[in-house]
Amino acid sequence: MRVLGIDLGSKRIGVAVSDRSGTIASPLTVVLRGRRRADDHARLRALVIEEEAERVVVGLPLSLDGSIGPAAAGAMAEAEELASVVGVPVETFDERLTTVSADRALMEFKMRAQARRRVVDKVAAAVMLQTWLDGGAQREQR
């Protein structure tokens, strides 16, 4: 199953995609936020169609203690809105520290800060999506 992973941000939306077997996640693109959320969602819907995704996984920025703070509540609300637009199932998944992990990995490649800012969101989406994909057997056992 092909899956789109989304890292919602206030200025940028990182997007990753799995391979057709649902095994490996790869960074895809960064969508710059527009003035209207509906326009952002239309672009994401186009990516779902273009990539032939069968599911969308939206990163849920839980607090470090696992609680739902304002950012997570906003992501949950936006995921619900997105579900009414994209035409495939949408779910949320814990994304704690994915951006930190992605940024550190990019620093290891000696990327300059400006270059990292352009790609960190899609790399964070890939980290989150890969974690979701790796947990597939656990989801199926529930």
PLY file of the C-alpha trace (Angstrom):
ply
format ascii 1.0
element vertex 142
property float x
property float y
property float z
element edge 141
property int vertex1
property int vertex2
end_header
0.00 0.00 0.00
1.35 3.42 -0.95
1.14 5.96 1.90
1.70 9.70 2.07
3.25 11.06 5.28
2.58 14.67 6.19
4.41 16.92 8.66
2.19 19.96 9.19
3.96 23.19 9.99
2.81 26.78 10.23
4.86 27.87 7.19
5.70 24.61 5.42
4.18 21.15 5.06
6.67 18.33 4.67
5.51 15.43 2.53
6.98 11.93 2.24
5.79 8.88 0.35
6.25 5.16 0.76
7.20 2.75 -1.96
4.37 0.65 -3.41
5.05 -2.19 -0.99
4.65 0.13 2.01
8.13 -0.70 3.25
10.36 2.34 2.68
9.56 6.03 3.17
11.25 8.73 1.11
11.08 12.52 1.31
8.88 13.86 -1.50
8.34 17.62 -1.34
7.70 20.66 0.80
4.46 22.56 0.29
4.70 26.21 1.26
1.63 27.31 3.19
-0.66 29.63 1.30
-3.09 32.17 2.64
-5.94 29.68 2.69
-5.82 26.25 4.27
-8.20 25.01 1.58
-5.54 25.74 -1.05
-2.96 23.77 0.96
-5.37 20.86 1.23
-6.09 20.98 -2.50
-2.34 20.68 -3.18
-2.11 17.71 -0.79
-5.12 16.10 -2.49
-3.31 16.50 -5.83
-0.26 14.76 -4.34
-2.43 11.89 -3.06
-3.79 11.43 -6.59
-0.42 11.91 -8.30
1.34 9.42 -6.00
-1.64 7.02 -6.00
-1.62 7.00 -2.20
-4.17 4.81 -0.45
-3.71 6.41 2.97
-2.41 9.61 4.54
-0.58 9.67 7.86
-0.39 13.08 9.52
2.28 13.70 12.15
0.86 14.40 15.59
3.19 16.67 17.61
2.44 15.34 21.08
4.13 16.92 24.08
7.20 15.08 25.35
5.08 13.55 28.12
2.65 12.22 25.49
-0.13 14.68 26.22
-2.11 16.57 23.61
-1.08 20.22 23.66
-2.19 23.08 21.41
0.00 21.97 18.47
-1.33 18.41 18.59
-4.92 19.61 18.91
-4.40 21.82 15.85
-2.89 18.93 13.89
-5.82 16.69 14.82
-8.31 19.31 13.66
-6.44 19.85 10.40
-6.20 16.09 9.83
-10.00 15.90 10.14
-10.39 18.70 7.58
-7.90 16.98 5.28
-9.83 13.70 5.55
-12.87 15.37 3.99
-10.78 16.49 0.99
-8.23 13.82 0.03
-10.54 10.88 -0.64
-8.48 8.29 1.26
-8.29 7.37 4.95
-6.34 9.85 7.09
-4.85 9.02 10.47
-2.52 10.73 12.89
0.71 9.30 14.26
3.11 10.42 16.98
5.86 12.52 15.44
7.74 13.57 18.58
11.34 14.54 17.84
11.18 13.72 14.12
12.24 17.22 13.11
15.12 17.07 15.60
16.19 13.68 14.19
15.92 14.93 10.62
17.89 18.10 11.37
20.66 16.14 13.08
20.90 13.72 10.15
21.17 16.61 7.71
23.88 18.23 9.85
25.84 14.98 9.66
25.82 15.45 5.88
27.37 18.87 6.49
24.39 20.73 5.02
24.35 24.45 5.69
21.50 25.85 7.78
19.77 27.52 4.83
19.82 24.31 2.79
18.59 22.29 5.79
15.60 24.61 6.27
14.48 23.90 2.69
14.38 20.12 3.17
14.06 19.36 6.89
10.24 19.23 6.78
10.09 16.55 4.08
12.86 14.58 5.79
10.96 14.80 9.10
7.84 13.55 7.28
9.88 10.61 5.98
11.21 9.80 9.47
7.67 9.85 10.87
6.27 7.79 7.97
9.08 5.23 8.24
8.31 4.78 11.94
4.64 4.31 11.07
5.50 1.78 8.36
7.83 -0.12 10.71
5.00 -0.43 13.23
2.66 -2.09 10.69
2.88 -5.56 12.20
2.01 -4.13 15.62
-1.04 -2.31 14.17
-2.25 -5.50 12.51
-2.00 -7.45 15.79
-4.38 -5.04 17.57
0 1
1 2
2 3
3 4
4 5
5 6
6 7
7 8
8 9
9 10
10 11
11 12
12 13
13 14
14 15
15 16
16 17
17 18
18 19
19 20
20 21
21 22
22 23
23 24
24 25
25 26
26 27
27 28
28 29
29 30
30 31
31 32
32 33
33 34
34 35
35 36
36 37
37 38
38 39
39 40
40 41
41 42
42 43
43 44
44 45
45 46
46 47
47 48
48 49
49 50
50 51
51 52
52 53
53 54
54 55
55 56
56 57
57 58
58 59
59 60
60 61
61 62
62 63
63 64
64 65
65 66
66 67
67 68
68 69
69 70
70 71
71 72
72 73
73 74
74 75
75 76
76 77
77 78
78 79
79 80
80 81
81 82
82 83
83 84
84 85
85 86
86 87
87 88
88 89
89 90
90 91
91 92
92 93
93 94
94 95
95 96
96 97
97 98
98 99
99 100
100 101
101 102
102 103
103 104
104 105
105 106
106 107
107 108
108 109
109 110
110 111
111 112
112 113
113 114
114 115
115 116
116 117
117 118
118 119
119 120
120 121
121 122
122 123
123 124
124 125
125 126
126 127
127 128
128 129
129 130
130 131
131 132
132 133
133 134
134 135
135 136
136 137
137 138
138 139
139 140
140 141
